[in-house]
Structures are given as C-alpha cells and as structure tokens.
C-alpha cells in the first residue's frame, strides 16, 4: 500500500478502513455484474465524501472495501450513506434478479464490520513511540 497522505485544513492524515457489508439474511444475491456495478457506485460515493477507494471485492453474499478517509468524516454516517444509496441503485438496476431473493425493499443486513488499518503493525508503532528521546530534566 502506498502512503498517500491526505492534507486538509490544518491536518495531515493517513486513515484507512476495512469495511465489510453483508447482504440481508446472507442471501447469495451478487452476480459478477452486480459486483462490478457496486464497485463503481462505492467509488463514486467515496469521492463525494472526499475519500479514496483503495480496494474492492466480494463474494455472493458480502463485499469488502478498503478506503482512505479524512478525520472530518463521520464513519457511521458515511457507511449508512453507502448502504442506502447502493441498495437503492442495485434494487433499481437489478430488480428482476433481486426479486428472487427479496420481496421487500431491502438489500443489506442492518449491521456491518469496520476495522481501522494502516501501513505498520501496532507492535512496530509501539516500539517507535517507546524509542522517542524524552527530553532530560533541566536543573
């Protein structure tokens, strides 16, 4: 992973998140075309939130997104927006296919998984911080 720092206002950051979204009832609803379309939808939405999609992939019943964001972003609001917009668009564009899985206007499970991640391990970062040279007390 390349370190592309985000500079905005008075802060410089490098925050990355691994997001997993699961289909409602874990139904195996995704097709290759749906995953490709969802990749585009997610990438476009993240750009509107000043975020950057790093990696996207999925299986029949869930997707993984790795993206970079700025500290200004409220992750819960972003995730809810991703879920609602992508659900609406997928249900519109793949209505006939999805009718066999869902009879209500649903697509995603109500829950999601999110984990912070970065370029170094916690133990490496801990060692770096521990090795900082603390100023000596002046007498």
N, C-alpha and C positions, 0 to 999 in steps of 0.2 A: 504494500500500500504506500502510495506516495504521500508525503506530508505537504498538503496544500493548506496552509493556514488561512483562516478567514479573518480579515481585518474589517471591522465595522465600528464606527464611532471611536471610542477610546479603548476598545479591547481587541485583542488578537486571540483567536481560539482555534482549537482543533478537536471538536467534539464529534464523535461518531456513535451511531446507534444501530443495533441489530434488532429489527422488528420482524415478528412472525405473526401473520394473520391466518386464521383458520376458518374454513367455511362452516356455516351453520350446520349443526348435527354431524359435522365431519364428513359431509357428503362429498363423494368423489366427482365434483362437478366441472373441474377445469379441463379444458382441451388445450392443445398446443396454441391454437389461435387466440383463445381467451387469455392465456398467459402472456402472449406477445402483446396483445392489446392492453392488458393490465400494466405491463412494463411501461408502455408509453404513457398511460394515464398517471401512474405514480411519478414518473419522471417529470411530467408537465406540472403536476400539483406541487411537487417539491420545489421546482424552480419558482413557482409563485410565492412560496414561503421562504425564498432565498436560501434554499437547501440544495444539496447536490447528491444525486443518486450515484452510489459507487458500484453496487452490485445488486442484481435482482434475479431470483429464480424461484421455482416452485414445483410442486407435485400436484396430483389430482385434488387434494383436499387442503392444501396450505401453501403459503408463499413466504419467502424470506427476502427482506430488504435491508441493505446496508447503506446508510446515508450519513452525510455530514450536515450538521446544523449549527446555528449560532446560539449563544446563551439567551438571546432575546426570545427565542421560540419556546412556546409552552408545548411540550411534547404531547400531553394528553389532548390538547385542542387540535394539534396537527394530526395525530393518529385518528381522532374522531372525524376530522375532515376527510382524510384519506379514505376511511372506511365508508362514509356516507356517499361521497362523490363517486368512488369506484363502484360501489354497489349499484347506485342508480344507473351509471353508464353501462355496466355489464348487463344488468337486467333489461335495459332498453335494447342494446345491440345484440344480445344473445338470448332474447326472450323465448324463442321456440325451444332451444336446447335446455334452458333452465327450468322450463315448465315441468319437466320430468323429475326434478329434484325438489322444487319449492312451489307451494300453491299460494303463499303469502309473499308480500314484497320484502323478502329477507335475502341476505346472501352471506354475510359474515357472522361468525359467532360474536356474542356480546363481549367476550374477553379477548385479550391479546397478550403477547410476550414482548418485552422490550428489555434490552441489556446494553449498558454502555460498553464501549470497547475502544481500544487505542492501539498505538503502534508499539508500545512496550508493555511488559507484564507488570503487575503490581509489585512483585518482588524486586524487579530491576529498578522501578521508580522509587521504592522504599530505600534501596541501597544508595541511590543517587542523592536522595534527600538527607539520609543519615551522614553522607560523606561531605556535606556542606561544611565549610570552615566557619565555625561560630566565632564571632569576634571575642577577643580576650578582654577581660575586665580591666579598665584603666584605673590605676591607683593615684 
